[in-house]
Amino acid sequence: MNGVRMLLLITAILAAAGPSSTARAGSIYDFTCISTRNPAFNNHAHMLNAGIQVSIGDLVQIQGTGQIHVGGPYFVMSNFDMGLVSPTNAVELMRNYHAVVSNYVTAPIPQAGESVLFASDRVSLFDDHDISLWVTARSSGYVYIGMFDHQFADNTGSHQFRITVIPEPSTIMLVLAPLLILGRRLVR
């Protein structure tokens, strides 16, 4: 009889932890990205810590709106918004980026343990396009959001982001697997 009770208990735990609309709702974060005006960061990707921690396999929804004017007629097609996952919990990061012809149109160059979360090219000096995308975290760490620019001193404006993180579903099963094995042994 104890084996049956243990099996019922494990089934109840699995049902409570299984996928449902509430269990898969995720955590929602609001973050505002204001471009630096520090010319010491020119020709780099300036990334701000969004204060959001992710693990490998987490599903991340990123929705953004706002406007940053990058000033001057320089590098109009530079990547504007981008996200990076880094294990470093610093307030800000600076990263190099790849050049394509005379425009900077690719993602930041990640360091060891980092991965690029997303990159979105701007289409004009007034970049007011909205961002709405889903991505999967390819490394664990903190989410950084920022932009590349040739000259930060003439930038104005900000972008607002709503970021939803849904935990990778197999993590729950890895935690519950020992319980399943224990329950099976008790049933025998």
Residue pairs with C-beta under 8 A, 6 or more apart in sequence:
2 186
3 186
3 187
3 188
4 187
6 182
6 183
6 186
6 187
7 183
7 187
9 183
10 176
10 179
10 180
10 183
13 176
13 179
14 176
17 23
17 172
17 176
19 169
24 166
24 169
25 166
26 59
26 61
26 164
26 165
26 166
26 167
27 164
27 165
28 162
28 163
28 164
29 50
29 51
29 52
29 162
29 163
29 164
29 165
30 160
30 161
30 162
30 163
31 50
31 51
31 52
31 145
31 160
31 161
31 162
31 163
32 66
32 158
32 159
32 160
32 161
33 48
33 64
33 66
33 68
33 81
33 145
33 146
33 147
33 158
33 159
33 160
33 161
34 48
34 157
34 158
35 46
35 68
35 70
35 146
35 147
35 149
35 152
35 155
35 156
35 157
35 158
36 46
36 92
36 152
36 155
37 152
37 153
37 154
37 155
38 46
38 152
38 153
39 151
39 152
39 153
41 94
41 149
41 152
42 149
42 150
42 151
42 152
42 153
43 149
43 150
44 94
44 95
44 96
44 97
44 148
45 79
45 82
45 84
45 93
45 94
45 95
45 96
45 97
45 108
45 146
45 147
45 148
46 92
46 93
46 94
46 146
46 147
46 148
46 149
46 152
47 82
47 84
47 86
47 92
47 93
47 94
47 95
47 108
47 144
47 145
47 146
48 91
48 92
48 144
48 145
48 146
49 89
49 90
49 91
49 92
49 93
49 142
49 143
49 144
50 142
50 143
50 144
50 145
50 161
50 163
51 142
52 142
52 143
52 163
52 165
53 140
53 141
53 142
53 143
54 60
54 85
54 137
54 140
54 141
54 142
54 143
54 165
55 137
55 140
55 167
55 168
55 171
56 137
56 138
56 139
56 140
56 168
57 136
57 137
57 168
57 170
57 171
58 136
58 137
58 165
58 166
58 167
58 168
59 134
59 135
59 136
59 137
59 165
59 166
59 168
60 117
60 134
60 135
60 136
60 137
60 143
60 163
60 164
60 165
60 166
61 133
61 134
61 163
61 164
61 166
62 83
62 117
62 118
62 131
62 132
62 133
62 134
62 135
62 161
62 162
62 163
63 130
63 131
63 132
63 161
63 162
63 163
64 81
64 130
64 131
64 132
64 159
64 160
64 161
64 162
65 128
65 130
65 131
65 159
65 160
66 128
66 157
66 158
66 159
66 160
67 126
67 127
67 128
67 157
67 158
67 159
68 80
68 127
68 147
68 155
68 156
68 157
68 158
68 159
69 125
69 126
69 127
69 155
69 156
69 157
70 76
70 78
70 80
70 122
70 125
70 127
70 149
70 154
70 155
71 125
71 151
71 153
71 154
71 155
71 156
72 125
72 151
72 154
73 125
74 150
74 151
75 102
75 103
75 104
75 149
75 150
76 103
76 122
76 124
76 125
77 103
77 104
77 105
77 121
77 122
77 123
78 103
78 104
78 105
78 121
78 122
78 147
78 148
78 149
78 150
79 97
79 104
79 105
79 106
79 107
79 119
79 120
79 121
79 122
79 147
79 148
80 120
80 121
80 122
80 127
80 147
80 148
81 118
81 119
81 120
81 122
81 131
81 145
81 146
81 147
81 159
82 107
82 108
82 116
82 117
82 118
82 119
82 120
82 145
82 146
82 147
82 148
83 116
83 117
83 118
83 119
83 135
83 143
83 144
83 145
84 93
84 95
84 107
84 108
84 110
84 114
84 115
84 116
84 117
84 143
84 144
84 145
84 146
85 114
85 115
85 116
85 117
85 137
85 138
85 139
85 140
85 141
85 142
85 143
85 144
86 93
86 110
86 111
86 113
86 114
86 141
86 142
86 144
87 113
87 114
87 139
87 140
87 141
87 142
88 141
88 142
89 142
92 144
92 146
93 144
93 146
95 108
95 109
95 110
95 111
96 108
96 109
97 104
97 106
97 107
97 108
97 109
97 148
98 104
98 106
98 107
98 109
100 106
104 148
104 150
105 121
106 119
107 116
107 119
108 116
108 119
108 148
110 116
113 139
113 141
114 139
114 141
115 137
115 138
115 139
117 135
117 137
117 143
118 131
118 133
118 135
120 129
120 131
122 129
123 129
131 161
143 163
145 161
149 155
